[in-house]
């Protein structure tokens, strides 16, 4: 794998951004901010990002750089007795495939809605917009076609190689994503009631946060931090695998978190600004981007342009995440089974088609809805499974692997994470990382279970 290492620092950061910036930034972050008192949520989210998100990113990247393997074989490489890593591998596979179950359909939906927006298909009747979404998500042939197109294009990038295919495409998608986001924010600044929207977004409203529930706030803020950074499923291990030793890992982890947070913040300004201007509730999930916002774009002057930009942003975010996830699984196959890239891609393509077929069989035979107007969907169910179980479990296991001497070891972790130029961390944080971080995660997970 030495020949496939990414030597450009910025290419590596853009690859990491391609994974971390996804649908959670667009359809979840703004609604959570509004639900939990604007600035209150932003503050709590930022705290979780600093005390949990960035340290665990650094741990995952250190595992990857030290072993030069993906998460499927990293602990076996680091632990010479090969007694650890099996659970982490299974969680990583489950997390990656469940994330693909979200990103592949959403990428297809965003393509579909982009063309529908540009063609002016949306009627002025809100029921027509709702009906369009329901028709799309119940049309098996269209869903299958969109899924296969997205899967084939993404796997083609992986087939070419991480440097020549994945990195080149991700670099274009992320640059376009931020360009389109900036244009949407610039338009939002000229919307009516923009001042009211910014107050709703940024001003701390403790009363509203308390009404929504402090434990719900803690759970959703932590889960959002873990979800948006893709922690616990081995993606950051793959990033670290390709990282050189010129820069410290902790410094790069800070950059990755900062880029992702910037994308979330800009999305919040754009989405909340336009919703407040047109008197719409800031909803979350598919309802926001496929029902609420299309109605607004129909009412706006030049709505086709701004609607098209939004779906291009969504496409860039979901497509880049899809490509990085498929690349991660490809490298997991290569490391675990010692396959070459071509064989790994072909096996992954066949396995993914089987998963898509099973999903469509469930839709047709068992009437399992992947979307509806009330938010109780299979898509939301997968999202909840990832946030409440997969990401927290993966984060705790990674922390244990880097801080417990019986697995890899804290001394080895500190040595690896501090190699190179940049921000370094002290060995005095061992107890905080070994006990504090897992305790906080487990405590909040238990709170979440109690709130079910």
C-alpha positions as CSV (number, residue, x, y, z in Angstrom):
1,X,0.0,0.0,0.0
2,X,3.0,2.3,0.2
3,X,2.6,3.3,-3.4
4,X,-0.9,4.6,-2.7
5,X,0.0,6.9,0.2
6,X,-1.3,10.4,0.0
7,X,1.7,12.8,0.4
8,X,-0.1,16.1,0.0
9,X,-1.4,17.4,3.3
10,X,-4.3,19.4,1.8
11,X,-5.4,16.4,-0.3
12,X,-5.5,14.4,2.9
13,X,-7.5,17.1,4.7
14,X,-9.9,17.3,1.8
15,X,-10.3,13.5,1.8
16,X,-11.2,13.7,5.5
17,X,-13.6,16.6,4.8
18,X,-15.3,14.4,2.1
19,X,-16.2,11.9,4.8
20,X,-17.1,14.2,7.7
21,X,-19.2,16.7,5.7
22,X,-22.4,14.9,4.9
23,X,-26.2,14.9,5.3
24,X,-25.9,15.4,9.1
25,X,-24.4,18.9,8.5
26,X,-27.3,19.8,6.2
27,X,-30.5,18.3,7.5
28,X,-29.7,17.7,11.1
29,X,-27.4,20.5,12.5
30,X,-29.7,23.5,11.7
31,X,-32.8,21.8,13.2
32,X,-30.9,20.8,16.4
33,X,-29.7,24.3,16.8
34,X,-33.2,25.7,16.6
35,X,-34.7,23.0,18.8
36,X,-32.2,23.5,21.6
37,X,-32.0,27.2,22.0
38,X,-29.6,28.3,19.3
39,X,-26.3,29.4,21.0
40,X,-26.9,26.9,23.8
41,X,-26.7,23.9,21.4
42,X,-23.7,25.5,19.6
43,X,-21.9,25.8,22.9
44,X,-22.6,22.3,24.1
45,X,-21.8,20.8,20.6
46,X,-18.5,22.7,20.5
47,X,-17.6,21.3,24.0
48,X,-18.3,17.7,22.9
49,X,-16.3,18.4,19.7
50,X,-13.3,19.5,21.8
51,X,-13.3,17.0,24.7
52,X,-14.5,13.9,22.7
53,X,-14.5,14.5,18.9
54,X,-11.0,15.8,18.3
55,X,-9.2,13.4,20.7
56,X,-10.9,10.3,19.2
57,X,-10.1,11.5,15.7
58,X,-6.5,11.7,16.7
59,X,-6.7,8.2,18.2
60,X,-8.1,6.7,15.1
61,X,-5.6,8.4,12.9
62,X,-2.7,7.4,15.1
63,X,-3.9,3.7,14.8
64,X,-3.9,4.0,11.0
65,X,-0.5,5.8,10.7
66,X,1.3,3.5,13.2
67,X,-0.1,0.3,11.6
68,X,-0.4,1.4,7.9
69,X,-3.5,-0.7,7.9
70,X,-7.3,0.0,7.9
71,X,-9.4,-0.7,10.9
72,X,-10.0,-4.3,9.8
73,X,-6.4,-5.3,10.4
74,X,-4.8,-2.4,12.3
75,X,-5.0,-3.8,15.8
76,X,-3.7,-7.2,14.6
77,X,-0.7,-5.3,13.2
78,X,-0.1,-3.3,16.4
79,X,-0.9,-6.1,18.9
80,X,1.6,-8.8,18.0
81,X,-0.3,-11.4,19.9
82,X,-3.4,-10.7,17.7
83,X,-5.8,-10.9,20.6
84,X,-7.7,-7.7,19.8
85,X,-9.5,-6.0,16.9
86,X,-12.3,-8.4,16.0
87,X,-15.1,-6.5,17.6
88,X,-13.8,-3.2,16.2
89,X,-13.7,-4.8,12.7
90,X,-17.3,-5.9,13.0
91,X,-18.5,-2.5,14.3
92,X,-16.6,-0.8,11.5
93,X,-18.2,-3.0,8.8
94,X,-21.6,-2.5,10.2
95,X,-21.2,1.2,10.5
96,X,-19.8,1.7,7.0
97,X,-22.6,-0.3,5.4
98,X,-25.3,1.4,7.4
99,X,-23.9,4.8,6.5
100,X,-24.0,3.7,2.8
101,X,-27.6,2.8,3.4
102,X,-28.2,6.5,4.0
103,X,-25.7,8.1,1.6
104,X,-26.4,6.1,-1.5
105,X,-30.2,6.8,-1.7
106,X,-29.7,10.5,-0.6
107,X,-27.1,11.0,-3.3
108,X,-29.6,9.6,-5.8
109,X,-32.5,11.8,-4.4
110,X,-30.3,14.9,-4.6
111,X,-29.6,14.2,-8.3
112,X,-33.3,13.6,-9.0
113,X,-34.3,16.8,-7.1
114,X,-31.6,18.9,-8.8
115,X,-33.1,18.1,-12.2
116,X,-36.7,18.5,-11.0
117,X,-35.8,21.9,-9.6
118,X,-34.0,23.2,-12.7
119,X,-36.9,22.0,-14.9
120,X,-39.4,23.7,-12.6
121,X,-41.4,20.6,-11.9
122,X,-42.6,21.7,-8.5
123,X,-46.2,22.9,-8.5
124,X,-47.4,25.8,-6.3
125,X,-49.5,23.3,-4.5
126,X,-47.7,22.0,-1.4
127,X,-49.4,18.6,-1.8
128,X,-47.8,18.3,-5.2
129,X,-44.3,18.7,-3.6
130,X,-45.1,16.2,-0.9
131,X,-46.6,13.8,-3.5
132,X,-43.4,14.1,-5.6
133,X,-41.3,12.9,-2.7
134,X,-43.7,10.1,-1.8
135,X,-43.8,9.0,-5.5
136,X,-40.0,9.0,-5.7
137,X,-39.5,6.9,-2.5
138,X,-42.1,4.4,-3.5
139,X,-41.0,3.9,-7.1
140,X,-38.8,0.7,-6.9
141,X,-37.4,1.0,-10.5
142,X,-36.3,4.6,-10.1
143,X,-34.8,3.9,-6.7
144,X,-32.9,0.9,-8.0
145,X,-31.6,2.9,-11.0
146,X,-30.5,5.8,-8.9
147,X,-28.8,3.5,-6.4
148,X,-26.9,1.6,-9.1
149,X,-25.8,4.8,-10.8
150,X,-24.4,6.3,-7.6
151,X,-22.8,3.0,-6.6
152,X,-21.2,2.4,-9.9
153,X,-19.8,6.0,-10.2
154,X,-18.4,5.9,-6.6
155,X,-16.9,2.5,-7.0
156,X,-15.3,3.5,-10.3
157,X,-13.4,6.2,-8.4
158,X,-12.2,3.5,-5.9
159,X,-11.3,1.1,-8.7
160,X,-9.0,3.7,-10.3
161,X,-7.1,4.2,-7.0
162,X,-7.0,6.3,-3.9
163,X,-4.8,9.0,-5.4
164,X,-5.8,9.0,-9.1
165,X,-9.5,8.4,-8.5
166,X,-10.8,9.1,-5.0
167,X,-8.7,12.1,-4.0
168,X,-9.2,13.8,-7.4
169,X,-12.9,13.5,-7.3
170,X,-13.3,14.4,-3.6
171,X,-11.1,17.5,-4.1
172,X,-13.5,18.8,-6.8
173,X,-16.6,17.9,-4.8
174,X,-15.5,19.6,-1.6
175,X,-14.3,22.8,-3.3
176,X,-17.7,23.0,-5.2
177,X,-19.5,22.3,-1.9
178,X,-18.0,25.2,-0.1
179,X,-18.4,27.5,-3.2
180,X,-22.1,26.7,-3.4
181,X,-22.6,27.0,0.4
182,X,-21.0,30.5,0.3
183,X,-23.4,31.5,-2.5
184,X,-26.4,30.3,-0.5
185,X,-25.2,32.1,2.6
186,X,-24.6,35.3,0.6
187,X,-28.1,35.1,-0.8
188,X,-29.5,34.5,2.7
189,X,-27.8,37.6,4.0
190,X,-30.1,39.6,1.8
191,X,-33.3,37.8,2.8
192,X,-35.9,39.6,4.9
193,X,-35.7,38.9,8.6
194,X,-32.1,37.8,8.4
195,X,-31.4,39.5,11.7
196,X,-34.2,37.5,13.3
197,X,-32.8,34.3,11.9
198,X,-29.3,35.0,13.2
199,X,-30.7,35.7,16.6
200,X,-32.6,32.4,16.5
201,X,-29.5,30.6,15.4
202,X,-26.8,32.3,17.6
203,X,-28.4,33.8,20.6
204,X,-28.4,31.4,23.6
205,X,-32.0,30.6,24.7
206,X,-31.7,28.7,27.9
207,X,-35.4,28.6,28.5
208,X,-36.0,26.8,25.2
209,X,-33.1,24.5,25.8
210,X,-34.5,23.5,29.2
211,X,-38.0,23.0,27.8
212,X,-36.6,20.6,25.2
213,X,-34.8,18.7,28.0
214,X,-31.2,19.0,29.1
215,X,-30.5,15.3,28.8
216,X,-31.9,15.3,25.3
217,X,-29.6,18.2,24.5
218,X,-26.5,16.4,25.8
219,X,-27.4,13.2,23.9
220,X,-28.2,14.9,20.6
221,X,-25.1,17.2,20.8
222,X,-22.7,14.3,21.5
223,X,-24.3,12.1,18.9
224,X,-24.1,14.9,16.3
225,X,-20.4,15.4,17.1
226,X,-19.7,11.6,16.7
227,X,-21.9,11.3,13.6
228,X,-20.6,14.3,11.7
229,X,-17.0,13.3,12.2
230,X,-17.6,9.6,11.4
231,X,-16.0,8.5,14.6
232,X,-15.7,4.8,15.5
233,X,-16.2,3.2,12.1
234,X,-12.6,3.3,10.9
235,X,-12.7,6.1,8.3
236,X,-10.2,8.2,10.3
237,X,-8.0,5.1,10.6
238,X,-8.0,5.0,6.8
239,X,-7.1,8.7,6.7
240,X,-4.2,8.1,9.2
241,X,-3.0,5.2,7.2
242,X,-2.2,7.5,4.3
243,X,-0.7,10.3,6.4
244,X,3.0,11.1,6.4
245,X,4.9,11.8,9.6
246,X,5.7,15.4,8.7
247,X,2.8,16.8,10.7
248,X,1.4,15.9,14.2
249,X,-1.8,14.0,14.2
250,X,-3.5,16.1,16.8
251,X,-2.9,19.2,14.8
252,X,-4.5,17.7,11.7
253,X,-7.4,16.4,13.8
254,X,-8.1,20.0,14.8
255,X,-8.1,21.1,11.2
256,X,-10.5,18.3,10.2
257,X,-12.9,19.2,13.0
258,X,-12.7,22.9,12.0
259,X,-13.5,22.3,8.4
260,X,-16.5,20.2,9.2
261,X,-17.7,22.7,11.8
262,X,-17.4,25.5,9.2
263,X,-19.6,23.5,6.8
264,X,-22.2,22.9,9.5
265,X,-22.2,26.6,10.6
266,X,-22.6,27.9,7.0
267,X,-25.4,25.4,6.3
268,X,-27.2,26.6,9.5
269,X,-27.0,30.3,8.3
270,X,-28.4,29.4,4.9
271,X,-31.1,27.0,6.0
272,X,-32.4,28.9,9.0
273,X,-32.2,32.2,7.2
274,X,-34.4,31.1,4.3
275,X,-36.9,29.3,6.5
276,X,-37.4,32.3,8.8
277,X,-37.7,34.6,5.8
278,X,-40.5,32.6,4.4
279,X,-42.2,31.7,7.7
280,X,-41.4,28.0,7.6
281,X,-40.5,25.8,10.5
282,X,-36.9,24.5,10.6
283,X,-37.6,20.8,10.4
284,X,-35.0,18.1,10.2
285,X,-34.2,15.0,8.2
286,X,-35.5,14.4,4.6
287,X,-38.5,16.5,5.4
288,X,-36.4,19.6,5.5
289,X,-34.5,19.2,2.2
290,X,-37.2,17.3,0.1
291,X,-40.4,19.0,1.3
292,X,-39.9,22.2,3.3
293,X,-37.2,23.8,1.2
294,X,-38.8,22.9,-2.2
295,X,-41.9,24.9,-1.2
296,X,-39.7,27.9,-0.3
297,X,-37.8,27.7,-3.5
298,X,-41.0,27.8,-5.5
299,X,-42.0,31.0,-3.8
300,X,-38.6,32.7,-4.2
301,X,-37.5,34.8,-7.1
302,X,-34.9,32.8,-9.0
303,X,-35.9,29.8,-6.8
304,X,-34.8,27.4,-9.5
305,X,-31.2,28.7,-9.2
306,X,-31.0,28.7,-5.4
307,X,-32.9,25.3,-5.2
308,X,-30.5,23.9,-7.7
309,X,-27.5,25.1,-5.7
310,X,-28.9,23.5,-2.5
311,X,-29.2,20.1,-4.2
312,X,-25.8,20.5,-5.6
313,X,-24.5,21.1,-2.1
314,X,-26.4,18.0,-0.9
315,X,-25.1,16.0,-3.8
316,X,-21.5,17.0,-3.2
317,X,-21.8,16.2,0.5
318,X,-23.5,12.8,0.1
319,X,-21.5,11.8,-3.0
320,X,-18.1,12.6,-1.3
321,X,-19.1,10.6,1.8
322,X,-20.3,7.7,-0.3
323,X,-16.9,7.6,-2.2
324,X,-14.9,7.8,1.0
325,X,-16.9,5.1,2.7
326,X,-16.6,2.7,-0.3
327,X,-12.8,3.4,-0.3
328,X,-12.6,2.6,3.4
329,X,-14.5,-0.7,2.9
330,X,-12.3,-1.5,-0.2
331,X,-9.1,-1.0,1.9
332,X,-10.6,-3.0,4.7
333,X,-11.1,-5.9,2.3
334,X,-7.6,-5.5,0.9
335,X,-6.0,-5.5,4.3
336,X,-8.1,-8.3,5.9
337,X,-8.3,-10.7,3.0
338,X,-5.0,-9.7,1.2
339,X,-6.9,-8.9,-2.1
340,X,-5.8,-6.5,-4.7
341,X,-7.9,-3.4,-5.4
342,X,-9.7,-4.7,-8.4
343,X,-10.9,-7.8,-6.6
344,X,-12.0,-5.9,-3.5
345,X,-14.0,-3.4,-5.7
346,X,-15.7,-6.2,-7.6
347,X,-16.7,-8.0,-4.5
348,X,-17.9,-4.8,-2.9
349,X,-20.0,-4.0,-6.0
350,X,-21.7,-7.4,-6.0
351,X,-22.3,-7.3,-2.2
352,X,-23.7,-3.7,-2.5
353,X,-26.1,-4.7,-5.3
354,X,-27.4,-7.6,-3.1
355,X,-28.0,-5.1,-0.3
356,X,-29.9,-2.8,-2.6
357,X,-32.0,-5.7,-3.9
358,X,-32.8,-6.8,-0.3
359,X,-33.9,-3.3,0.5
360,X,-36.2,-3.1,-2.5
361,X,-37.6,-6.6,-1.7
362,X,-38.5,-5.3,1.8
363,X,-40.2,-2.3,0.2
364,X,-42.2,-4.4,-2.3
365,X,-43.1,-7.5,-0.2
366,X,-43.1,-6.2,3.4
367,X,-44.2,-2.6,2.6
368,X,-41.2,-1.2,4.6
369,X,-41.3,2.6,4.0
370,X,-38.0,4.3,3.5
371,X,-39.6,7.7,3.8
372,X,-42.9,9.3,4.9
373,X,-44.1,12.7,6.0
374,X,-44.1,12.0,9.7
375,X,-40.4,11.2,10.0
376,X,-40.9,7.6,11.2
377,X,-38.9,6.1,8.4
378,X,-36.4,3.3,7.9
379,X,-33.9,5.9,6.9
380,X,-34.3,7.7,10.2
381,X,-34.2,4.3,12.0
382,X,-30.8,3.6,10.4
383,X,-29.6,7.1,11.4
384,X,-30.8,6.5,15.0
385,X,-29.0,3.1,15.2
386,X,-25.8,4.7,14.1
387,X,-26.0,7.6,16.5
388,X,-27.2,5.7,19.5
389,X,-25.2,2.4,19.2
390,X,-22.6,2.1,16.5
391,X,-20.7,5.4,16.8
392,X,-20.6,5.4,20.6
393,X,-19.5,1.8,20.8
394,X,-16.8,2.3,18.2
395,X,-15.5,5.4,19.9
396,X,-15.2,3.6,23.3
397,X,-13.4,0.7,21.8
398,X,-10.9,3.0,19.9
399,X,-10.3,4.9,23.2
400,X,-9.6,1.6,25.0
401,X,-7.2,0.5,22.3
402,X,-5.1,3.6,22.5
403,X,-5.0,3.9,26.3
404,X,-4.9,0.4,27.7
405,X,-1.5,-1.3,27.7
406,X,-2.9,-4.7,27.0
407,X,-4.1,-3.7,23.5
408,X,-1.8,-1.1,21.9
409,X,-0.9,1.2,24.7
410,X,-0.9,4.9,25.7
411,X,2.9,5.3,25.5
412,X,2.9,4.1,21.9
413,X,-0.1,6.3,21.1
414,X,1.5,9.5,22.5
415,X,4.7,8.7,20.6
416,X,2.9,8.3,17.3
417,X,0.5,11.2,17.7
418,X,3.3,13.7,18.5
419,X,5.6,12.8,15.6
420,X,6.1,15.8,13.2
421,X,5.5,19.5,13.3
422,X,2.3,20.9,14.9
423,X,0.2,20.7,18.0
424,X,1.4,18.1,20.5
425,X,-0.4,16.6,23.5
426,X,1.0,15.8,26.9
427,X,1.2,12.4,28.4
428,X,-0.5,13.8,31.5
429,X,-3.9,13.4,29.8
430,X,-3.8,9.7,30.1
431,X,-6.5,9.4,32.8
432,X,-8.7,11.9,31.0
433,X,-8.6,9.9,27.8
434,X,-8.6,6.5,29.5
435,X,-11.4,7.1,32.0
436,X,-13.0,10.5,31.3
437,X,-13.9,10.1,27.6
438,X,-15.4,6.6,27.8
439,X,-17.3,7.5,31.0
440,X,-18.9,10.6,29.4
441,X,-19.9,8.6,26.3
442,X,-21.3,5.7,28.2
443,X,-23.2,8.0,30.6
444,X,-24.9,9.9,27.8
445,X,-25.7,6.7,25.9
446,X,-27.4,5.3,29.0
447,X,-29.3,8.6,29.3
448,X,-30.4,8.2,25.6
449,X,-31.6,4.6,26.3
450,X,-33.6,5.9,29.3
451,X,-35.2,8.6,27.0
452,X,-36.4,6.1,24.4
